[in-house]
């Protein structure tokens, strides 16, 4: 087995940059246990379950009319579409980790994105969105919302001056990703928040790639922070879910959409997500360390024309990443020059799994042009740098030297083998 050391092209963001107070693992487990204590009904002797019970019930029984009336007024559980103890416990954990007043859990990341945007716009309003968003987010903004009179302008969100110039009087939302998909750009959230405030617009941030451990957008001035819980939060590839975090008033607007449109997370998914989030800090620490080593190695590998990773000094947002992120993340992308070379490397991978997802314990390969951004027009992909030779790698918890060996053998495989 070969052994690798980080190249000099890499700047590690110091691991001792967590928020003041307990460490990441302690904060995660404390949040989970506090949620369990808050939602698990004690037994006769006062003991509570160590793991939060799964409340797999659509409706709730009431002892009397007064209790039913309280539930109908929002002071108790009525129907699991609008509230469930297990789902609420998961949401509370993520709110605590994000530093938000509260959170709402959804059936998918796209349900969370849709509700967050719909809570801020109506016919005649505009959204200003970052170039190079996740493909389905792009389709929502360009395909579905225009049917209801909401138009979207796109801009390089990593250029705050361009963002300010692109704003219109009817712009109600600036929508960005903490770390973009798939080119891992890092917008300057504090500056974007200042621009949004000055123009009476909401800043909504998809924080999926960063997780609450690497960035807390609300602390940088964002209005709402959201996640696809299917990814890092759960970490095991066994559920679909989403979550939106924010202040009470902003979250109430999202809750109105959720109540009417639906899309509430299923209790069993919430239970699985709570189980997964218990190891979030351990997983992310390992994945980030491996991603740093892999990115540094690929940046010096012949046959790779560019490597996109915020921890590399050559990355255009390296300085911003050092201010906004606590570490550069575990996602990276690299270009092998052509569609044929990308497909060959994709096919030849042995350890890295081929799957259209990310943030799992397994390392996952995807070809954005063929998968996540297939629905984005070719001209738009080319303009934003999503080329045919681009591959995206979600780094898992395997030994990094094994992953590097696999990537190099896949890259150097002779055509046709």
C-alpha positions as CSV (number, residue, x, y, z in Angstrom):
1,X,0.0,0.0,0.0
2,X,1.2,3.5,-0.9
3,X,1.5,6.2,1.8
4,X,0.7,9.8,1.2
5,X,1.4,13.1,3.0
6,X,-0.5,16.3,2.5
7,X,1.0,18.5,-0.3
8,X,2.1,22.0,0.4
9,X,-0.8,23.3,-1.8
10,X,-3.1,22.6,1.2
11,X,-3.9,24.9,4.0
12,X,-5.7,23.1,6.9
13,X,-8.2,25.1,8.8
14,X,-7.2,24.6,12.4
15,X,-9.3,22.0,14.1
16,X,-9.3,24.2,17.3
17,X,-11.8,26.6,15.8
18,X,-15.0,25.3,17.3
19,X,-17.4,27.6,19.0
20,X,-16.7,28.4,22.6
21,X,-17.8,25.8,25.1
22,X,-18.1,22.0,24.8
23,X,-16.5,20.1,21.9
24,X,-18.5,18.9,18.8
25,X,-19.1,15.4,20.0
26,X,-20.3,16.6,23.4
27,X,-22.6,19.2,21.9
28,X,-24.2,16.6,19.6
29,X,-24.8,14.0,22.3
30,X,-26.0,16.6,24.8
31,X,-28.6,17.9,22.2
32,X,-29.8,14.4,21.5
33,X,-30.1,13.5,25.2
34,X,-31.9,16.7,26.1
35,X,-34.4,16.1,23.3
36,X,-34.9,12.5,24.6
37,X,-35.5,13.9,28.1
38,X,-37.9,16.5,26.8
39,X,-40.1,14.1,24.7
40,X,-39.9,10.7,26.4
41,X,-42.6,10.2,29.0
42,X,-41.1,8.9,32.3
43,X,-42.2,5.6,33.7
44,X,-43.7,5.2,37.2
45,X,-40.3,5.1,38.8
46,X,-39.2,8.2,37.0
47,X,-36.9,6.4,34.7
48,X,-36.8,7.5,31.0
49,X,-35.6,5.5,27.9
50,X,-32.0,6.2,26.9
51,X,-33.0,6.3,23.3
52,X,-36.1,8.4,22.2
53,X,-39.1,6.1,21.5
54,X,-40.6,6.0,18.0
55,X,-44.1,7.5,18.1
56,X,-45.4,5.9,14.9
57,X,-48.9,7.3,15.1
58,X,-50.9,9.4,12.7
59,X,-53.3,10.7,15.4
60,X,-53.5,11.2,19.1
61,X,-56.1,10.4,21.8
62,X,-57.3,13.0,24.3
63,X,-58.6,12.3,27.9
64,X,-61.3,15.0,27.6
65,X,-62.7,17.9,25.5
66,X,-60.4,20.5,27.1
67,X,-57.3,18.6,26.1
68,X,-58.6,18.1,22.5
69,X,-59.3,21.9,22.3
70,X,-55.8,22.7,23.4
71,X,-54.4,20.4,20.7
72,X,-56.6,22.0,18.1
73,X,-55.1,25.4,19.1
74,X,-51.6,24.2,18.7
75,X,-50.8,23.4,22.3
76,X,-50.7,19.7,21.9
77,X,-50.3,17.0,19.2
78,X,-53.2,16.8,16.8
79,X,-52.1,14.9,13.7
80,X,-48.6,13.9,12.6
81,X,-48.7,16.0,9.5
82,X,-48.5,19.1,11.8
83,X,-46.7,17.7,14.7
84,X,-45.2,14.5,16.1
85,X,-43.0,13.9,19.2
86,X,-40.3,12.0,17.4
87,X,-40.2,14.4,14.5
88,X,-40.1,17.4,16.8
89,X,-37.3,15.9,18.8
90,X,-35.1,15.5,15.7
91,X,-35.9,19.1,14.6
92,X,-35.1,20.4,18.1
93,X,-31.6,18.7,18.0
94,X,-30.8,20.3,14.7
95,X,-32.0,23.7,15.9
96,X,-29.7,23.4,18.9
97,X,-26.7,22.5,16.7
98,X,-27.5,25.3,14.3
99,X,-28.1,27.9,17.0
100,X,-31.6,28.5,15.9
101,X,-34.8,29.2,17.9
102,X,-36.5,26.2,16.3
103,X,-36.7,23.9,13.3
104,X,-39.2,22.0,11.2
105,X,-38.5,18.6,9.7
106,X,-39.6,17.6,6.2
107,X,-40.1,14.5,4.1
108,X,-37.1,15.5,1.9
109,X,-34.5,18.2,1.3
110,X,-36.4,19.5,-1.7
111,X,-39.6,19.7,0.5
112,X,-37.6,21.8,2.9
113,X,-36.2,24.1,0.1
114,X,-39.6,24.5,-1.5
115,X,-41.3,25.4,1.8
116,X,-38.5,27.8,2.8
117,X,-38.8,29.7,-0.6
118,X,-42.6,29.6,-0.8
119,X,-42.7,31.1,2.7
120,X,-41.1,34.3,1.4
121,X,-42.5,34.9,-2.1
122,X,-45.8,35.4,-3.9
123,X,-46.7,36.1,-7.6
124,X,-44.7,39.1,-8.9
125,X,-41.7,38.6,-6.5
126,X,-38.3,37.5,-7.6
127,X,-35.6,35.3,-6.1
128,X,-31.9,36.0,-6.6
129,X,-30.1,32.6,-6.6
130,X,-26.5,31.5,-6.8
131,X,-25.1,30.1,-10.0
132,X,-24.3,26.4,-10.0
133,X,-27.0,25.3,-7.5
134,X,-28.0,21.7,-7.0
135,X,-29.8,20.6,-10.2
136,X,-33.2,20.0,-8.7
137,X,-33.1,23.3,-6.9
138,X,-32.4,24.9,-10.3
139,X,-35.3,23.1,-11.8
140,X,-37.6,24.3,-9.0
141,X,-36.5,27.9,-9.6
142,X,-36.7,27.9,-13.4
143,X,-39.4,25.3,-14.1
144,X,-42.0,25.2,-11.4
145,X,-42.0,28.6,-9.6
146,X,-42.4,30.7,-12.8
147,X,-45.8,28.9,-13.4
148,X,-47.0,30.8,-10.3
149,X,-45.5,34.2,-11.1
150,X,-42.2,33.9,-9.2
151,X,-39.1,34.5,-11.4
152,X,-35.5,33.9,-10.5
153,X,-32.3,35.8,-11.5
154,X,-28.9,34.0,-11.2
155,X,-25.7,35.5,-10.1
156,X,-22.2,34.7,-9.0
157,X,-23.0,34.6,-5.3
158,X,-19.3,34.6,-4.5
159,X,-19.1,38.2,-5.7
160,X,-21.1,40.2,-3.2
161,X,-20.9,43.3,-5.4
162,X,-22.5,41.4,-8.3
163,X,-25.2,40.2,-5.9
164,X,-26.0,43.8,-4.9
165,X,-26.1,44.9,-8.5
166,X,-28.4,42.1,-9.5
167,X,-31.0,42.9,-6.8
168,X,-34.3,44.3,-8.1
169,X,-37.0,46.2,-6.1
170,X,-39.1,43.0,-6.1
171,X,-36.3,40.6,-5.0
172,X,-37.5,39.0,-1.8
173,X,-35.0,36.2,-1.4
174,X,-31.3,35.6,-1.9
175,X,-30.8,31.9,-2.1
176,X,-27.3,30.3,-1.8
177,X,-25.5,27.1,-0.6
178,X,-22.8,27.3,2.1
179,X,-20.7,25.1,-0.1
180,X,-22.0,24.8,-3.6
181,X,-22.9,21.7,-5.5
182,X,-20.8,20.4,-7.3
183,X,-18.0,23.0,-7.5
184,X,-17.7,23.6,-3.8
185,X,-17.6,27.4,-4.0
186,X,-18.0,29.2,-0.7
187,X,-19.9,32.5,-0.7
188,X,-19.2,35.2,1.9
189,X,-22.3,34.7,4.1
190,X,-21.7,37.7,6.4
191,X,-21.4,40.1,3.4
192,X,-24.5,38.5,1.7
193,X,-26.5,38.9,4.9
194,X,-25.6,42.6,5.0
195,X,-26.7,43.0,1.4
196,X,-30.0,41.2,2.1
197,X,-30.7,43.3,5.2
198,X,-30.1,46.5,3.3
199,X,-32.6,45.5,0.6
200,X,-35.2,44.0,2.9
201,X,-34.6,40.5,1.5
202,X,-34.3,37.1,3.2
203,X,-31.1,35.2,3.0
204,X,-31.8,31.5,2.8
205,X,-28.9,29.1,2.9
206,X,-28.7,25.4,2.1
207,X,-26.1,24.2,4.6
208,X,-26.2,20.6,3.7
209,X,-22.5,20.3,2.6
210,X,-21.2,22.1,5.6
211,X,-23.3,20.6,8.4
212,X,-23.9,22.6,11.6
213,X,-20.5,21.6,12.7
214,X,-18.6,23.4,10.0
215,X,-20.9,26.4,9.6
216,X,-23.9,27.9,11.3
217,X,-25.4,30.3,8.8
218,X,-27.8,32.0,11.2
219,X,-24.7,33.3,13.2
220,X,-23.6,34.9,9.9
221,X,-26.9,36.7,9.5
222,X,-28.9,34.2,7.4
223,X,-32.7,34.2,7.8
224,X,-33.1,30.5,7.4
225,X,-30.7,27.6,7.2
226,X,-31.7,24.2,5.7
227,X,-30.4,20.7,5.1
228,X,-31.1,17.6,3.2
229,X,-31.1,15.3,6.3
230,X,-30.6,12.4,3.9
231,X,-26.9,13.4,3.7
232,X,-24.5,14.1,6.6
233,X,-27.1,14.5,9.4
234,X,-28.3,10.9,9.1
235,X,-25.1,9.7,7.4
236,X,-26.0,6.1,6.6
237,X,-28.0,6.4,3.3
238,X,-31.1,4.9,4.8
239,X,-33.6,7.7,4.8
240,X,-34.9,10.8,2.9
241,X,-35.6,14.0,4.9
242,X,-35.0,17.7,5.3
243,X,-35.0,20.4,7.9
244,X,-35.3,24.1,8.1
245,X,-33.9,26.2,11.0
246,X,-34.6,29.8,11.9
247,X,-36.1,32.3,14.3
248,X,-39.6,32.0,15.6
249,X,-41.3,34.5,13.2
250,X,-39.5,33.3,10.1
251,X,-40.1,29.6,11.0
252,X,-43.8,30.3,11.6
253,X,-44.1,31.4,7.9
254,X,-42.4,28.1,6.8
255,X,-44.8,26.2,9.2
256,X,-47.8,27.7,7.4
257,X,-46.6,26.2,4.1
258,X,-45.8,22.8,5.7
259,X,-49.2,22.6,7.4
260,X,-51.1,23.2,4.1
261,X,-48.9,21.6,1.5
262,X,-47.7,18.7,3.7
263,X,-44.3,17.1,3.4
264,X,-43.8,16.5,7.1
265,X,-41.0,14.0,7.9
266,X,-42.2,10.5,8.8
267,X,-41.7,9.5,12.4
268,X,-39.6,6.5,11.6
269,X,-37.3,8.6,9.4
270,X,-36.9,11.1,12.3
271,X,-36.0,8.2,14.6
272,X,-33.4,7.0,12.1
273,X,-32.1,10.5,11.7
274,X,-31.7,10.9,15.5
275,X,-29.8,7.7,15.6
276,X,-27.5,8.9,12.8
277,X,-26.9,12.3,14.1
278,X,-25.4,10.9,17.3
279,X,-22.2,10.1,15.3
280,X,-22.2,13.2,13.2
281,X,-19.1,14.8,14.8
282,X,-17.0,11.6,14.6
283,X,-18.0,11.1,10.9
284,X,-17.4,14.6,9.8
285,X,-14.0,14.9,11.5
286,X,-12.8,11.7,9.8
287,X,-14.3,12.7,6.4
288,X,-12.8,16.2,6.4
289,X,-9.3,14.9,7.3
290,X,-9.5,12.4,4.5
291,X,-10.8,14.9,2.0
292,X,-7.9,17.3,2.8
293,X,-5.4,14.5,2.0
294,X,-7.2,13.4,-1.1
295,X,-7.6,16.9,-2.5
296,X,-3.9,17.7,-2.0
297,X,-2.9,14.5,-3.7
298,X,-5.2,14.9,-6.7
299,X,-4.0,18.5,-7.1
300,X,-0.5,17.2,-8.0
301,X,-1.7,14.2,-10.1
302,X,-1.1,14.3,-13.9
303,X,-4.2,13.9,-15.9
304,X,-6.4,16.0,-13.5
305,X,-6.9,19.5,-14.9
306,X,-8.3,21.1,-11.8
307,X,-9.3,20.2,-8.3
308,X,-12.1,22.1,-6.5
309,X,-11.7,22.0,-2.7
310,X,-11.9,25.1,-0.4
311,X,-8.9,23.9,1.7
312,X,-6.6,24.3,-1.3
313,X,-4.7,27.6,-1.6
314,X,-5.6,27.8,-5.3
315,X,-9.3,27.6,-4.6
316,X,-10.9,31.0,-5.4
317,X,-12.7,31.1,-2.1
318,X,-9.9,29.8,0.1
319,X,-9.8,33.0,2.1
320,X,-13.5,33.2,2.5
321,X,-13.6,29.6,3.6
322,X,-11.1,30.3,6.4
323,X,-13.5,33.0,7.7
324,X,-16.9,31.3,7.2
325,X,-16.1,27.6,7.7
326,X,-14.6,25.8,10.6
327,X,-13.0,23.3,8.2
328,X,-13.1,22.9,4.4
329,X,-15.6,20.1,4.3
330,X,-15.6,16.6,2.9
331,X,-16.8,17.3,-0.6
332,X,-14.5,17.9,-3.6
333,X,-14.7,17.9,-7.4
334,X,-12.1,17.4,-10.0
335,X,-11.9,17.5,-13.8
336,X,-10.3,14.8,-15.9
337,X,-10.6,16.7,-19.2
338,X,-13.2,15.0,-21.2
339,X,-16.5,13.0,-21.0
340,X,-14.8,9.8,-22.1
341,X,-12.1,10.1,-19.4
342,X,-14.7,10.9,-16.7
343,X,-16.9,7.9,-17.7
344,X,-13.8,5.6,-17.7
345,X,-12.7,6.7,-14.3
346,X,-16.3,6.5,-13.0
347,X,-16.6,2.9,-14.3
348,X,-13.2,1.8,-13.0
349,X,-13.6,2.8,-9.4
350,X,-13.6,-0.2,-7.1
351,X,-13.8,1.2,-3.6
352,X,-15.7,4.4,-4.2
353,X,-19.4,3.6,-4.7
354,X,-21.3,5.0,-7.7
355,X,-24.4,6.7,-6.3
356,X,-26.2,10.0,-6.8
357,X,-26.0,11.1,-3.2
358,X,-23.4,12.3,-0.7
359,X,-22.6,12.7,3.0
360,X,-22.7,9.0,3.8
361,X,-20.1,6.8,5.6
362,X,-19.3,5.3,2.1
363,X,-17.4,7.4,-0.4
364,X,-19.6,8.2,-3.3
365,X,-18.8,9.1,-6.9
366,X,-21.1,11.0,-9.2
367,X,-20.8,12.6,-12.7
368,X,-22.8,15.8,-12.4
369,X,-23.5,16.2,-16.1
370,X,-25.1,12.7,-16.1
371,X,-26.9,12.9,-12.7
372,X,-27.4,15.9,-10.4
373,X,-27.2,18.5,-13.2
374,X,-28.6,16.5,-16.1
375,X,-31.7,18.8,-16.2
376,X,-29.7,22.0,-16.3
377,X,-29.2,23.3,-19.9
378,X,-25.8,22.5,-21.3
379,X,-25.0,26.2,-21.9
380,X,-25.8,27.0,-18.3
381,X,-23.6,24.1,-17.1
382,X,-20.7,25.2,-19.2
383,X,-21.0,28.8,-18.1
384,X,-20.8,27.9,-14.4
385,X,-17.9,25.4,-14.9
386,X,-19.8,22.1,-14.7
387,X,-18.0,20.5,-17.5
388,X,-18.3,17.1,-19.0
389,X,-15.1,15.9,-17.4
390,X,-16.1,16.9,-13.9
391,X,-16.5,14.3,-11.2
392,X,-17.8,14.9,-7.7
393,X,-16.5,12.9,-4.7
394,X,-18.2,12.7,-1.4
395,X,-15.5,11.4,0.9
396,X,-16.5,8.7,3.4
397,X,-14.8,7.1,6.4
398,X,-12.7,4.5,4.6
399,X,-8.9,4.8,5.1
400,X,-7.8,7.7,2.9
401,X,-4.8,5.9,1.5
402,X,-7.1,3.2,0.2
403,X,-9.3,5.8,-1.4
404,X,-6.3,7.5,-3.1
405,X,-5.1,4.1,-4.4
406,X,-8.5,3.5,-5.9
407,X,-8.8,6.9,-7.5
408,X,-5.4,6.7,-9.0
409,X,-5.9,3.2,-10.5
410,X,-9.2,4.4,-11.9
411,X,-7.6,7.5,-13.4
412,X,-4.7,5.6,-15.0
413,X,-6.7,2.7,-16.4
414,X,-6.0,2.1,-20.0
415,X,-9.0,3.0,-22.3
416,X,-11.2,-0.1,-22.9
417,X,-10.1,-2.0,-19.8
